[in-house]
């Protein structure tokens, strides 16, 4: 039972990480520490896309589920169940790569815009 709970927690953390990568720029333009952490996360996401790697959180979640009982059907909380469908959405590698590039480009624009406005 603890492995299932831990796996569900990892899925929630993974979901929150994805949300942070998408929307973190809005906090990062005001807080330097968040900006550094956010840009580092985006660079990491870009690198794992280039090399076709998986996020370490995916491996942790798979390992925990295997320790629990991989043969069991879904019987847990509905929140992790639906978050898994969002976190592990079925998209082609090319589509994910393009979305990653667009996300990074948007963040470069947002951070650059803030810097430009500070200069004026």
C-alpha atoms as a printed R data frame, in Angstrom:
    type eleno elety resid chain resno      x      y       z
1   ATOM     1    CA   UNK     A     1  0.000  0.000   0.000
2   ATOM     2    CA   UNK     A     2  2.729  2.586   0.728
3   ATOM     3    CA   UNK     A     3  4.156  2.095  -2.792
4   ATOM     4    CA   UNK     A     4  0.812  2.939  -4.373
5   ATOM     5    CA   UNK     A     5  0.435  6.072  -2.249
6   ATOM     6    CA   UNK     A     6  4.005  7.134  -3.043
7   ATOM     7    CA   UNK     A     7  3.412  6.507  -6.772
8   ATOM     8    CA   UNK     A     8  0.275  8.672  -6.627
9   ATOM     9    CA   UNK     A     9  2.236 11.415  -4.862
10  ATOM    10    CA   UNK     A    10  4.901 11.270  -7.597
11  ATOM    11    CA   UNK     A    11  2.209 11.682 -10.268
12  ATOM    12    CA   UNK     A    12  0.831 14.755  -8.464
13  ATOM    13    CA   UNK     A    13  4.353 16.213  -8.161
14  ATOM    14    CA   UNK     A    14  4.948 15.479 -11.857
15  ATOM    15    CA   UNK     A    15  1.716 17.271 -12.755
16  ATOM    16    CA   UNK     A    16  2.660 20.277 -10.614
17  ATOM    17    CA   UNK     A    17  6.124 20.345 -12.238
18  ATOM    18    CA   UNK     A    18  4.541 20.485 -15.701
19  ATOM    19    CA   UNK     A    19  2.234 23.296 -14.576
20  ATOM    20    CA   UNK     A    20  5.257 25.149 -13.166
21  ATOM    21    CA   UNK     A    21  7.152 24.788 -16.451
22  ATOM    22    CA   UNK     A    22  4.179 26.169 -18.372
23  ATOM    23    CA   UNK     A    23  3.219 29.034 -16.048
24  ATOM    24    CA   UNK     A    24  6.359 29.601 -13.964
25  ATOM    25    CA   UNK     A    25  7.400 32.570 -16.076
26  ATOM    26    CA   UNK     A    26  4.644 34.622 -14.476
27  ATOM    27    CA   UNK     A    27  6.310 34.143 -11.078
28  ATOM    28    CA   UNK     A    28  9.828 34.252 -12.503
29  ATOM    29    CA   UNK     A    29  9.536 37.744 -13.934
30  ATOM    30    CA   UNK     A    30  9.130 39.067 -10.386
31  ATOM    31    CA   UNK     A    31 11.362 36.741  -8.385
32  ATOM    32    CA   UNK     A    32 14.960 36.043  -9.360
33  ATOM    33    CA   UNK     A    33 15.206 32.699  -7.513
34  ATOM    34    CA   UNK     A    34 12.052 31.403  -9.218
35  ATOM    35    CA   UNK     A    35 13.378 32.647 -12.564
36  ATOM    36    CA   UNK     A    36 16.636 30.712 -12.161
37  ATOM    37    CA   UNK     A    37 14.805 27.546 -11.074
38  ATOM    38    CA   UNK     A    38 12.255 27.916 -13.887
39  ATOM    39    CA   UNK     A    39 14.841 28.491 -16.625
40  ATOM    40    CA   UNK     A    40 16.872 25.533 -15.326
41  ATOM    41    CA   UNK     A    41 13.751 23.372 -15.516
42  ATOM    42    CA   UNK     A    42 13.044 24.503 -19.062
43  ATOM    43    CA   UNK     A    43 16.614 23.742 -20.118
44  ATOM    44    CA   UNK     A    44 16.305 20.293 -18.539
45  ATOM    45    CA   UNK     A    45 12.971 19.693 -20.328
46  ATOM    46    CA   UNK     A    46 14.522 20.781 -23.621
47  ATOM    47    CA   UNK     A    47 17.547 18.488 -23.150
48  ATOM    48    CA   UNK     A    48 15.427 15.422 -22.346
49  ATOM    49    CA   UNK     A    49 13.373 16.133 -25.475
50  ATOM    50    CA   UNK     A    50 16.458 16.411 -27.678
51  ATOM    51    CA   UNK     A    51 17.905 13.124 -26.408
52  ATOM    52    CA   UNK     A    52 14.497 11.360 -26.252
53  ATOM    53    CA   UNK     A    53 14.855 10.664 -22.541
54  ATOM    54    CA   UNK     A    54 12.089 10.414 -19.977
55  ATOM    55    CA   UNK     A    55 11.695 12.580 -16.916
56  ATOM    56    CA   UNK     A    56 13.185 10.951 -13.790
57  ATOM    57    CA   UNK     A    57  9.778 11.288 -12.137
58  ATOM    58    CA   UNK     A    58  8.390  8.877 -14.738
59  ATOM    59    CA   UNK     A    59 10.967  6.242 -13.785
60  ATOM    60    CA   UNK     A    60 10.271  6.732 -10.081
61  ATOM    61    CA   UNK     A    61  6.538  6.363 -10.617
62  ATOM    62    CA   UNK     A    62  6.973  3.208 -12.724
63  ATOM    63    CA   UNK     A    63  9.319  1.712 -10.121
64  ATOM    64    CA   UNK     A    64  6.872  2.417  -7.295
65  ATOM    65    CA   UNK     A    65  3.925  0.966  -9.259
66  ATOM    66    CA   UNK     A    66  5.950 -2.173 -10.020
67  ATOM    67    CA   UNK     A    67  6.695 -2.565  -6.298
68  ATOM    68    CA   UNK     A    68  3.011 -2.189  -5.467
69  ATOM    69    CA   UNK     A    69  1.451 -4.643  -7.941
70  ATOM    70    CA   UNK     A    70  1.466 -3.902 -11.657
71  ATOM    71    CA   UNK     A    71 -1.298 -6.456 -12.294
72  ATOM    72    CA   UNK     A    72 -3.911 -4.545 -10.325
73  ATOM    73    CA   UNK     A    73 -6.421 -2.434 -12.194
74  ATOM    74    CA   UNK     A    74 -7.092  1.141 -11.272
75  ATOM    75    CA   UNK     A    75 -8.590  1.151  -7.779
76  ATOM    76    CA   UNK     A    76 -7.207  4.315  -6.221
77  ATOM    77    CA   UNK     A    77 -8.171  7.925  -5.971
78  ATOM    78    CA   UNK     A    78 -9.653  9.530  -9.061
79  ATOM    79    CA   UNK     A    79 -7.326 12.553  -8.825
80  ATOM    80    CA   UNK     A    80 -4.070 10.660  -9.543
81  ATOM    81    CA   UNK     A    81 -5.914  8.530 -12.104
82  ATOM    82    CA   UNK     A    82 -6.910 11.559 -14.183
83  ATOM    83    CA   UNK     A    83 -3.640 13.393 -13.577
84  ATOM    84    CA   UNK     A    84 -1.826 10.406 -15.071
85  ATOM    85    CA   UNK     A    85 -3.859 10.875 -18.250
86  ATOM    86    CA   UNK     A    86 -2.698 14.518 -18.385
87  ATOM    87    CA   UNK     A    87  0.936 13.858 -17.395
88  ATOM    88    CA   UNK     A    88  1.345 10.897 -19.728
89  ATOM    89    CA   UNK     A    89 -0.721 12.277 -22.610
90  ATOM    90    CA   UNK     A    90 -0.387 10.354 -25.860
91  ATOM    91    CA   UNK     A    91  1.404 12.708 -28.240
92  ATOM    92    CA   UNK     A    92  4.008 12.003 -30.861
93  ATOM    93    CA   UNK     A    93  7.627 12.764 -29.981
94  ATOM    94    CA   UNK     A    94  7.658 15.421 -32.709
95  ATOM    95    CA   UNK     A    95  4.591 17.161 -31.275
96  ATOM    96    CA   UNK     A    96  6.073 17.208 -27.768
97  ATOM    97    CA   UNK     A    97  9.333 18.570 -29.180
98  ATOM    98    CA   UNK     A    98  7.525 21.382 -31.037
99  ATOM    99    CA   UNK     A    99  5.494 22.228 -27.919
100 ATOM   100    CA   UNK     A   100  8.709 22.327 -25.881
101 ATOM   101    CA   UNK     A   101 10.302 24.722 -28.374
102 ATOM   102    CA   UNK     A   102  7.202 26.944 -28.335
103 ATOM   103    CA   UNK     A   103  7.127 26.935 -24.528
104 ATOM   104    CA   UNK     A   104 10.824 27.841 -24.324
105 ATOM   105    CA   UNK     A   105 10.373 30.569 -26.954
106 ATOM   106    CA   UNK     A   106  7.434 32.048 -25.071
107 ATOM   107    CA   UNK     A   107  9.460 32.078 -21.865
108 ATOM   108    CA   UNK     A   108 12.443 33.739 -23.547
109 ATOM   109    CA   UNK     A   109 10.069 36.397 -24.868
110 ATOM   110    CA   UNK     A   110  8.431 36.902 -21.450
111 ATOM   111    CA   UNK     A   111 11.742 37.152 -19.595
112 ATOM   112    CA   UNK     A   112 13.206 39.396 -22.298
113 ATOM   113    CA   UNK     A   113 10.161 41.629 -22.261
114 ATOM   114    CA   UNK     A   114 10.469 42.131 -18.513
115 ATOM   115    CA   UNK     A   115 14.139 43.038 -18.837
116 ATOM   116    CA   UNK     A   116 13.395 45.437 -21.699
117 ATOM   117    CA   UNK     A   117 10.663 47.166 -19.664
118 ATOM   118    CA   UNK     A   118 13.019 47.523 -16.693
119 ATOM   119    CA   UNK     A   119 15.569 49.326 -18.906
120 ATOM   120    CA   UNK     A   120 13.035 51.870 -20.199
